[in-house]
Amino acid sequence: MQAYADRRIGVHDLGQGYDAVDLNAATLLIRSLDSAERTLVCFTRNDDWVLMVAGGPTKGVVSLVDPNGVSSTLAGEFDGPRIDLCCGGQWADFDAKFVVSLEMAETAMDLFTQNAESTLVWHKD
């Protein structure tokens, strides 16, 4: 699996790509999200499915993109109207139904590495 992690310095992204990422390395990349310098990590499987985790340090949004470009967002864990998160270097108010804990994002990553992400609840975008 390949990965990309952003690294925001002001308005610039000085991120880095990684080859041959395993579950342990992916988990560390997710845990590095801080909503400041690190706001987005993307993982690409060999079958061209992509999992993106954005936000941090305790909450985020998880998106899944199939090889045809169809995207879905992981069902959230929080109640309430909206939650502020910095994703991909930009702050936004996300509907709480799309926001998960970073622990849930790690679970999604674990299942993604097993081609078992379909066992989770996803909202089609």
C-alpha positions as CSV (number, residue, x, y, z in Angstrom):
1,M,0.0,0.0,0.0
2,Q,1.2,3.5,-0.8
3,A,0.5,6.6,1.4
4,Y,0.7,10.4,1.2
5,A,0.8,12.6,4.3
6,D,0.5,16.4,4.1
7,R,2.8,18.7,6.0
8,R,1.4,22.2,6.1
9,I,3.7,25.2,6.4
10,G,1.5,28.2,6.1
11,V,-0.4,27.9,2.9
12,H,2.1,25.4,1.4
13,D,2.0,21.6,1.5
14,L,5.4,20.0,1.9
15,G,4.0,16.5,2.3
16,Q,5.6,13.2,1.6
17,G,4.7,10.0,-0.2
18,Y,5.5,6.6,1.2
19,D,5.8,3.2,-0.5
20,A,5.1,-0.3,1.0
21,V,3.2,1.1,4.0
22,D,2.0,-1.6,6.4
23,L,-0.8,-1.3,9.1
24,N,1.6,-0.1,11.8
25,A,3.0,2.7,9.7
26,A,-0.5,3.6,8.5
27,T,-1.6,3.8,12.2
28,L,1.3,6.1,13.0
29,L,0.4,8.4,10.1
30,I,-3.2,8.6,11.3
31,R,-2.0,9.4,14.9
32,S,0.2,12.2,13.5
33,L,-2.9,14.2,12.4
34,D,-3.0,17.4,14.5
35,S,-5.3,19.8,12.5
36,A,-2.3,22.2,12.1
37,E,0.7,20.9,10.3
38,R,-0.7,17.4,9.6
39,T,-4.3,17.4,8.4
40,L,-4.6,14.7,5.8
41,V,-3.3,11.2,5.0
42,C,-4.2,9.2,1.9
43,F,-3.7,5.4,1.4
44,T,-3.9,3.7,-1.9
45,R,-4.2,-0.1,-2.1
46,N,-2.8,-2.1,-5.1
47,D,-6.4,-2.5,-6.4
48,D,-6.6,1.4,-6.7
49,W,-9.0,1.8,-3.8
50,V,-8.2,4.9,-1.7
51,L,-8.8,5.6,2.0
52,M,-8.4,9.2,3.2
53,V,-8.3,10.3,6.8
54,A,-8.4,14.1,7.6
55,G,-8.6,16.1,10.7
56,G,-7.0,15.4,14.1
57,P,-5.9,15.2,16.8
58,T,-9.0,13.4,18.2
59,K,-11.6,13.6,15.5
60,G,-11.7,13.3,11.7
61,V,-13.4,12.4,8.5
62,V,-12.8,9.2,6.7
63,S,-13.4,8.9,3.0
64,L,-13.2,6.0,0.6
65,V,-12.9,6.2,-3.2
66,D,-13.3,3.2,-5.4
67,P,-11.3,2.7,-8.7
68,N,-14.2,4.3,-10.6
69,G,-13.9,7.5,-8.6
70,V,-17.1,6.9,-6.6
71,S,-16.6,8.3,-3.1
72,S,-18.2,7.5,0.3
73,T,-17.8,8.9,3.8
74,L,-17.7,6.8,6.9
75,A,-20.7,7.1,9.1
76,G,-20.0,9.4,12.1
77,E,-20.1,8.7,15.8
78,F,-21.1,12.1,17.1
79,D,-24.4,13.9,17.7
80,G,-25.0,17.6,17.3
81,P,-25.2,19.9,14.4
82,R,-21.6,20.6,13.1
83,I,-18.0,20.0,14.1
84,D,-15.1,22.2,13.1
85,L,-12.1,20.3,11.6
86,C,-9.1,21.2,9.5
87,C,-8.9,18.8,6.6
88,G,-6.3,19.1,3.8
89,G,-5.2,22.5,5.3
90,Q,-8.7,24.1,5.3
91,W,-11.1,24.6,8.2
92,A,-14.7,23.6,7.6
93,D,-17.8,22.8,9.6
94,F,-18.6,19.2,9.1
95,D,-22.0,17.6,9.7
96,A,-21.5,15.5,12.8
97,K,-22.9,12.4,11.0
98,F,-19.6,12.4,9.1
99,V,-17.2,12.8,12.0
100,V,-15.5,9.9,13.7
101,S,-12.9,9.4,16.5
102,L,-9.4,8.8,15.2
103,E,-9.7,5.4,16.9
104,M,-12.5,4.6,14.5
105,A,-10.4,5.9,11.6
106,E,-7.7,3.4,12.7
107,T,-10.3,0.6,12.7
108,A,-11.3,1.6,9.2
109,M,-7.7,1.5,8.2
110,D,-7.3,-2.0,9.7
111,L,-10.3,-3.2,7.7
112,F,-9.1,-1.4,4.6
113,T,-5.8,-3.4,4.7
114,Q,-7.9,-6.6,4.8
115,N,-10.2,-5.5,2.0
116,A,-13.0,-5.6,4.6
117,E,-14.0,-1.9,4.7
118,S,-17.5,-2.9,3.5
119,T,-18.3,-4.2,7.0
120,L,-18.5,-0.5,8.1
121,V,-21.4,1.9,7.4
122,W,-20.6,4.4,4.6
123,H,-22.6,7.3,3.2
124,K,-22.4,7.7,-0.6
125,D,-21.2,11.2,-1.5
